[in-house]
Amino acid sequence: MRLPRSLQARLGLSVGLVLTLLWLLAATITAVILRGEMDEVFDSALRETAERILPLAVTDIVGREDEGVTQHLAPIREHDEFFTYVVRDAEGRILLQSHAADPAVFPPYEGTGFHDTATHRLYSDAALQGTVRITVAEPLAYRAEVAREIQLGLALPLFILLPAALAAIVLAVRFSLAPLRRFRSRLEARSARDLSAVPATDLPSEINPLATTLNHLLDRLRAAFEAERSFAANAAHELRTPLAGAIAQVQRLRSETADAAARDRAGQIEATLKRLTRLSERLMQLARAEGGRLRLDHAADLRPVARVMVEALGRTAAPGRIVLTLPETPVLSDLDPDAFGILCRNLVENALRHGSDTAPVSVALTPDGVLTVANDGPVVPEEVLGCLTTRFERAGANGDGSGLGLAIVAAIADRAGSALVLTSPRPGTLSGFQAAVRLPRQPLPER
């Protein structure tokens, strides 16, 4: 038999089984002890009956005129007679017997003391130098019946108390394991990026080392992730200055050389350096999205941030390329405005880079805090759509992007308690692409 996987079920089953076996063992030992005590009581009653009847029988027999006559005692009222007796002389003739006595039950006199037959327990005694002999008989079936009633009396409470005891054991085990369930709930409530220690002060001493080991593992993982993010951010930051200097030198080289081939090569170098600059900026943004504090203690209106981002990107795009729609009422949120700016900028740049050159990019912020960025263009296959938030994953063969824009947006949305929803085609159309994020929103103050 396989044990259940649940610790609670295992404890309840094992404790209940041990309790049941111990209870049955105790009941059996009690029944055996009671049977021995019962035999002693019955033997004492059997002997006491013989010793009380024998003097009376001697008095009656000695005063008789006719010797050797059997006298039957009539019952005063109907009753169950468990003890029967016969009084005999030295020749074995029955002089006196109880009304229910069966002479065939009584064997020949064998002396004073207890004797057993197949059906009865006997006690014999004698008086007048052995001339008057009494034998009292008790059916063994009566003793067996009394023993069965005692055993039944011991067993019946088991059928009532044992289920109650098992239920109490289950409740006690469940109550004892409540701290473990609370620890599991706290662990399940953690997000994938929350690697702080899980409180485990109320755990039993047997389980607490496991929780301590788990928290140490979380500490090591957090340290490893922070080291990775710190390296990416520092490396990207350190690259900005030399990249800017290299771009300036290449631009100066292009302006000073008259060789067309050298100018083209310098242009290619400049494009590569600019792409590397954008990649370093994206790496810093990703490190900020994954490691920085994104939720503040106060709320701010996100509309000005969206307006500034769109205007900044609109200066490098064609006129009317971006259409911004903002609500009339403030959109208050405790999301860090810098993080929202990174989120908005990456979504709009992604739409400008991969959308149609002739159709405008629609940017809308709703009063309930939903930011949507949509662009026209070919439909993105569903299998590709699910991979776009993976780092360095690019849609199509366009090599201009870094493959980090949507990964950064997804990281910010996840840490803000939301999700990035990608849809292609756009709702209500047959083409295009839409990205939507529900931002954490604070209610407007009452006037």
C-alpha positions in Angstrom: 0.0 0.0 0.0 1.4 3.4 -1.0 1.3 6.1 1.6 -0.6 9.4 0.7 1.7 12.2 -0.5 0.1 14.7 1.9 2.0 15.1 5.2 -1.3 15.9 6.9 -2.9 12.6 5.6 0.2 10.6 6.6 0.3 12.0 10.1 -3.4 11.5 10.6 -3.3 8.0 9.1 -0.3 6.8 11.1 -1.4 8.3 14.4 -5.0 7.0 13.9 -3.7 3.5 13.1 -1.4 3.4 16.1 -4.2 4.7 18.3 -6.6 2.1 17.0 -4.1 -0.8 17.5 -3.2 0.4 21.0 -6.9 0.8 21.9 -7.7 -2.7 20.6 -4.7 -4.1 22.5 -5.8 -2.4 25.7 -9.4 -3.7 25.2 -8.1 -7.2 24.7 -5.9 -7.2 27.7 -8.7 -5.7 29.8 -11.1 -8.4 28.6 -8.6 -11.1 29.5 -8.0 -9.6 33.0 -11.8 -9.2 33.5 -12.3 -12.8 32.4 -9.9 -14.0 35.1 -11.4 -11.8 37.7 -14.9 -13.0 36.7 -13.9 -16.6 37.0 -12.7 -15.9 40.5 -15.9 -14.2 41.4 -18.0 -17.0 39.9 -15.9 -19.7 41.7 -16.3 -17.9 44.9 -20.1 -17.7 44.5 -20.1 -21.4 43.5 -18.2 -22.3 46.7 -20.2 -19.9 48.9 -23.5 -21.5 47.6 -22.3 -25.0 48.5 -21.1 -23.9 52.0 -24.4 -22.2 52.7 -26.7 -25.0 51.4 -24.7 -27.9 52.9 -25.5 -27.1 56.7 -29.2 -26.6 55.8 -29.3 -29.9 53.8 -27.6 -31.8 56.7 -30.2 -30.5 59.2 -33.0 -31.5 56.8 -31.6 -35.0 56.1 -30.8 -35.8 59.7 -34.3 -35.0 60.8 -36.0 -37.2 58.3 -37.9 -40.3 59.2 -37.3 -42.1 55.8 -33.7 -42.5 54.8 -32.6 -42.6 51.1 -35.6 -40.6 49.8 -35.0 -37.9 47.2 -36.5 -34.6 48.0 -37.1 -32.0 45.2 -37.2 -28.4 46.3 -40.1 -26.6 44.5 -39.4 -23.0 43.2 -41.1 -20.2 45.0 -41.5 -18.3 41.7 -40.3 -18.6 38.1 -36.7 -17.6 37.6 -33.5 -18.5 35.8 -31.5 -20.9 37.9 -27.8 -20.6 37.1 -26.6 -22.7 40.0 -28.1 -26.2 40.4 -27.1 -28.7 43.1 -27.6 -32.2 44.4 -27.0 -33.6 47.9 -26.0 -37.3 48.0 -25.1 -39.9 50.6 -22.0 -42.0 50.7 -23.6 -44.6 48.3 -24.3 -41.9 45.7 -28.1 -41.7 46.3 -29.6 -38.3 45.8 -31.1 -37.0 49.0 -31.9 -33.5 47.9 -31.7 -31.5 44.7 -32.7 -28.1 43.3 -35.8 -28.0 41.1 -33.9 -27.5 37.9 -31.1 -29.9 38.6 -30.4 -32.6 36.1 -28.7 -35.7 37.7 -27.0 -36.6 34.5 -25.0 -33.4 34.7 -23.4 -34.4 38.0 -20.6 -37.0 37.8 -19.7 -39.3 40.7 -18.3 -37.6 43.8 -14.6 -37.1 43.4 -13.8 -35.3 46.6 -13.9 -31.7 47.8 -13.0 -28.9 45.4 -13.6 -27.7 41.9 -14.1 -29.9 38.9 -14.9 -29.3 35.2 -17.0 -31.2 32.7 -17.6 -30.5 29.1 -20.6 -28.3 30.0 -20.3 -27.3 33.7 -18.1 -26.0 36.4 -18.6 -28.0 39.6 -17.8 -27.5 43.3 -18.2 -30.4 45.8 -18.1 -30.5 49.6 -19.0 -33.0 52.3 -20.1 -33.1 55.9 -20.7 -35.7 58.7 -17.4 -37.4 57.8 -18.3 -37.6 54.1 -21.7 -39.2 54.5 -23.5 -36.1 53.2 -22.1 -34.7 50.0 -23.1 -31.7 48.0 -22.2 -30.7 44.4 -23.1 -27.4 42.9 -23.0 -26.9 39.2 -22.8 -23.8 37.0 -23.2 -24.0 33.2 -20.0 -22.9 31.4 -22.2 -21.4 28.7 -23.4 -18.8 31.3 -19.8 -17.8 32.0 -19.1 -17.5 28.2 -22.2 -15.4 27.8 -21.2 -13.0 30.5 -17.7 -12.8 29.0 -19.2 -12.0 25.6 -21.3 -9.2 27.1 -18.2 -7.8 28.8 -16.2 -7.9 25.6 -19.1 -6.3 23.8 -19.3 -3.6 26.4 -15.6 -2.9 25.9 -15.9 -2.9 22.1 -19.0 -0.8 21.7 -17.4 2.5 22.9 -14.7 1.9 20.3 -17.2 2.4 17.5 -18.2 5.7 19.0 -15.0 7.0 20.6 -12.6 5.8 17.9 -14.1 7.9 15.0 -14.3 10.9 17.3 -10.7 10.4 18.3 -9.7 10.1 14.6 -11.6 13.3 13.8 -9.8 15.0 16.7 -6.5 13.7 15.4 -7.2 15.1 11.9 -8.2 18.5 13.4 -5.2 18.6 15.6 -2.8 17.7 12.8 -4.5 20.3 10.5 -4.2 22.9 13.2 -0.5 22.0 13.8 0.3 22.3 10.1 -1.5 25.7 9.8 1.9 27.6 10.0 3.2 25.5 7.1 0.2 26.3 5.0 0.6 30.0 5.8 4.3 29.7 4.8 3.3 28.1 1.5 0.6 30.8 0.8 3.2 33.5 1.4 5.6 31.8 -0.9 2.9 31.3 -3.6 1.9 34.9 -3.4 5.4 36.0 -4.4 6.0 37.2 -7.9 8.8 35.9 -10.0 10.9 38.9 -9.2 10.4 39.1 -5.5 13.3 37.2 -4.0 13.2 38.6 -0.5 13.2 36.3 2.5 9.8 34.6 3.4 8.8 35.2 7.0 9.0 31.8 8.8 9.0 32.7 12.5 5.9 30.6 13.3 7.0 27.4 11.7 7.6 24.2 13.8 11.2 23.5 14.7 11.2 20.4 12.4 10.2 22.5 9.3 12.1 25.7 10.2 15.5 24.5 8.9 13.9 23.9 5.5 12.5 27.4 5.4 15.9 28.8 6.5 17.6 26.9 3.7 15.0 28.2 1.2 15.5 31.8 2.3 19.3 31.4 2.0 18.8 30.2 -1.5 16.6 33.2 -2.3 19.3 35.5 -0.9 21.9 33.9 -3.2 19.6 34.1 -6.2 18.8 37.8 -5.5 22.5 38.5 -5.1 23.2 36.8 -8.4 20.4 38.7 -10.3 21.5 42.0 -8.8 25.1 41.4 -9.9 23.9 40.6 -13.4 21.7 43.7 -13.6 24.4 45.8 -12.1 26.9 44.5 -14.6 24.6 45.2 -17.5 23.8 48.7 -16.3 27.4 49.7 -15.5 28.7 48.2 -18.7 26.1 50.1 -20.7 26.8 53.3 -18.8 30.5 53.0 -19.3 30.0 52.5 -23.0 28.1 55.8 -23.5 31.1 58.2 -23.3 33.5 56.3 -25.6 30.7 55.6 -28.1 29.8 59.3 -28.2 33.5 60.1 -28.7 33.8 57.5 -31.5 30.7 58.8 -33.3 32.1 62.4 -33.2 35.4 61.2 -34.6 33.7 59.3 -37.4 31.6 62.3 -38.3 34.6 64.5 -38.3 36.4 62.0 -40.5 33.5 62.0 -43.0 33.5 65.7 -43.2 37.3 66.0 -43.7 37.9 63.2 -46.3 37.3 63.6 -50.0 37.4 59.9 -50.7 33.9 58.7 -51.5 34.7 55.1 -50.5 36.1 56.2 -47.1 33.1 58.4 -46.6 30.8 55.5 -47.2 32.8 53.3 -44.8 32.8 56.0 -42.2 29.0 56.2 -42.6 28.7 52.5 -42.0 30.8 52.7 -38.9 28.7 55.6 -37.6 25.5 53.7 -38.1 27.0 50.7 -36.3 28.1 52.9 -33.4 24.7 54.6 -33.2 23.1 51.1 -33.1 25.5 50.1 -30.3 24.6 53.3 -28.4 20.9 52.5 -28.7 21.6 49.0 -27.4 23.5 50.3 -24.4 20.6 52.6 -23.6 18.2 49.7 -23.8 20.4 47.6 -21.5 20.3 50.4 -18.9 16.5 50.7 -19.3 16.2 46.9 -18.8 18.4 47.0 -15.7 16.2 49.8 -14.4 13.0 47.9 -15.2 14.2 44.8 -13.5 16.0 46.2 -10.5 14.8 49.7 -9.8 11.9 50.9 -7.7 8.9 51.4 -10.0 6.1 52.2 -7.5 6.2 55.5 -5.5 4.6 56.6 -2.3 2.6 59.3 -4.1 0.6 59.5 -7.3 1.3 61.7 -10.3 -0.5 62.6 -13.5 0.8 60.5 -16.4 -0.6 62.7 -19.2 2.3 65.2 -19.2 4.8 62.3 -19.4 3.0 60.8 -22.4 2.8 64.2 -24.1 6.5 64.9 -23.6 7.5 61.4 -25.0 5.3 61.7 -28.0 6.5 65.3 -28.8 10.2 64.2 -28.5 9.7 61.3 -30.8 7.5 63.3 -33.2 10.4 65.8 -33.8 12.4 62.9 -35.5 9.4 61.5 -37.4 7.3 62.9 -40.2 4.6 65.4 -39.4 1.4 63.8 -38.3 3.2 60.4 -37.9 2.0 60.1 -34.3 -1.6 60.8 -33.1 -1.9 61.2 -29.3 -5.2 60.9 -27.5 -5.3 61.9 -23.9 -8.3 62.2 -21.5 -9.5 65.5 -20.1 -9.2 64.3 -16.5 -5.9 63.5 -14.8 -4.7 59.9 -14.9 -3.2 59.5 -11.4 -0.8 56.6 -10.8 1.9 55.7 -8.3 4.1 54.3 -11.2 7.4 56.1 -11.4 7.0 58.7 -14.2 10.5 57.8 -15.5 9.5 54.2 -15.8 6.3 55.2 -17.5 8.3 57.3 -19.9 10.6 54.4 -20.7 7.5 52.2 -21.3 5.8 54.7 -23.5 8.9 55.5 -25.5 9.7 51.9 -26.3 6.1 51.2 -27.4 6.0 54.2 -29.7 9.5 53.5 -31.1 8.6 49.9 -31.8 5.4 51.1 -33.6 7.3 53.6 -35.7 10.0 51.1 -36.6 7.8 48.2 -37.6 4.6 49.9 -38.7 3.5 51.2 -42.1 5.3 54.4 -43.2 2.1 55.9 -44.5 -0.3 55.2 -41.7 0.0 57.2 -38.4 0.8 55.5 -35.1 -2.1 55.8 -32.6 -1.2 56.5 -28.9 -4.1 56.6 -26.5 -4.2 56.9 -22.7 -7.7 56.2 -21.3 -9.1 57.7 -18.1 -8.9 54.3 -16.3 -5.1 54.1 -17.0 -4.9 51.9 -20.1 -2.1 52.9 -22.5 -2.5 51.5 -26.1 -0.1 52.0 -29.0 -1.3 50.7 -32.4 0.1 50.9 -35.9 -0.9 49.6 -39.3 1.1 47.0 -41.1 1.2 43.2 -41.9 -0.4 40.8 -39.4 2.1 39.3 -37.0 1.6 35.5 -36.8 0.4 34.2 -33.5 3.5 32.0 -32.9 5.7 35.1 -33.4 3.4 37.3 -31.3 4.1 35.1 -28.2 7.9 35.5 -28.5 8.1 39.2 -29.0 8.7 39.9 -25.3 11.7 37.6 -25.2 15.0 39.4 -25.0 16.7 40.1 -28.4 13.7 38.8 -30.2 12.9 40.8 -33.4 9.8 40.7 -35.6 10.8 40.0 -39.2 14.3 40.5 -40.7 14.6 44.1 -39.8 18.0 44.4 -38.0 17.6 48.0 -36.9 16.0 47.2 -33.6 17.7 45.9 -30.5 15.1 43.2 -29.7 14.8 44.6 -26.1 12.0 47.2 -26.4 9.0 45.0 -25.7 11.0 43.0 -23.2 11.6 46.2 -21.2 7.9 47.1 -21.5 6.9 43.6 -20.3 9.3 43.8 -17.3 7.9 47.2 -16.2 4.3 46.0 -16.6 5.0 42.8 -14.6 6.6 44.7 -11.8 3.8 47.2 -11.8 1.3 44.3 -11.3 0.0 44.3 -14.8 0.7 42.6 -18.2 1.6 43.6 -21.7 -1.1 42.5 -24.1 -0.1 42.2 -27.7 -2.8 41.9 -30.4 -2.5 41.4 -34.2 -4.4 42.4 -36.2 -5.7 45.4 -34.3 -9.2 45.0 -32.8 -11.8 45.9 -35.5 -9.4 45.7 -38.4 -7.7 43.1 -40.6 -4.1 44.4 -40.2 -1.8 46.1 -37.9 -0.5 45.6 -34.4 -1.5 46.8 -31.0 0.2 46.8 -27.6 -1.8 47.6 -24.4 -0.8 48.0 -20.8 -3.1 48.7 -17.8 -1.2 51.0 -15.5 -1.7 51.1 -11.7 -4.2 53.9 -11.1 -5.1 56.0 -8.1 -8.6 57.4 -7.7 -9.1 61.1 -8.2 -9.4 63.2 -5.0 -12.9 64.2 -4.1 -13.8 67.8 -4.5 
